Amino acid sequence: MIITATEPLVQIPLPDLPSSIVSKLAYTLQQALQTAKDARGVQFLEGVLLGVCRRLWFGGLGTIAAYLQDHGERQGLDEPFRVWWMPTGMLSMLPIHCAGPYDQTLGGLYELFISSYTTTLSALLQGRVAATPPASPVKPFSVLAVAQPQALGAPYLRYAEAEVQGLATSQLANYVTILSGDSATISQFEAELPEHEWLHCCCHARWDPTSPLDSAFRLRDGNFSLGSIIHMRLKKAQFAFLSACHTARHSTILPDESMHLAAGMQIAGFRGVLATQWGMVDKDGPALVELFYGCLAEAGFPPDPRNAAEALHWSLQQLRERGMPMFRWALFVHIGI
């Protein structure tokens, strides 16, 4: 189903993409993501990911793209169309924002659209209605930057502190509060979060497909769970950058239950969230941070969270042009407005 601002609802059937095929694609991709990330494993994963994206495109998303090009919402005359995706069932397990032919002749969804996701239609509508202009110079915005590179039983995140230090040396330096290492505790995080408009969180995340409310950010002295997040009401909240693994990951057990960490941040009050559909590579964080916040800063100060999807789109284009493998950039998604 396609909903636009000015036209009636449109239904486009996808007979070449039945639920059985979607389930097979989802399970195939999930298995490929578990492979070792050595040269052979990366080559295999890239092949699977490209195959999945091609199958989605030729299974019907190419038809949807053609319709959207005629009826979509542009950011500007020279900008790609703006699209929000709300996949259901096993389709939510797949990177539909990357569907494309990948044959050097036709552009796929990533070239044609600035894509975002929404967990529900009501969340999107409420976010758009509640969207306000950025804070005035009289009341400057602020960023809470959290870096916790250590978690029991997990590899040390060598680039976590460098990532938040990149924020501290950027144009936003005077507006950043950093919780790093020993100071990145549950109590400090819970106390500081309501006092800031933006959150940048770089740490390990715990993903629990059988008990979603137990999914959590792994801080210095324990887990800050999704259950705790959704009970917070953050009146200042605007945008959250979740630089952690699996923060927008759905479960094959309950694929329609979009209760992941990013969804929890929306419930708590954040109108936009940058999150990950699978595990990220630690060293990619600082590069993305530099590009993303740099792009936002060029558009004016203070940064406008409504420009976040476009900034992510442009940043990932730069990383693609530098030769970054698809599995390392396709996981980053924008959710909300």
Secondary structure, 3 states (H helix, E strand, C coil): CECCCCCCCECCCCCCCCHHHHHHHHHHHHHHHCCCCCHHHHHHHHHHHHHHHHHHHHHHHHHHHHHHHHHCEECCCCCCEEEEECCCHHHHHCCHHHCCCCCCCCCCHHHHEEEEECCCHHHHHHHHHHCCCCCCCCCCCCEEEEEECCCCCCCCCCCHHHHHHHHHCCCCHHHEEEEEHHHCCHHHHHHHHHHCCEEEEEEEEECCCCCHHHCEEEECCEEEEHHHHHCCCCCCCCEEEEECCCCCCCCCCCCCCCCCHHHHHHHHCCCEEEEECCCCCCCHHHHHHHHHHHHHHHCCCCCCHHHHHHHHHHHHHHHHHCCCCHHHHCCEEEEEC
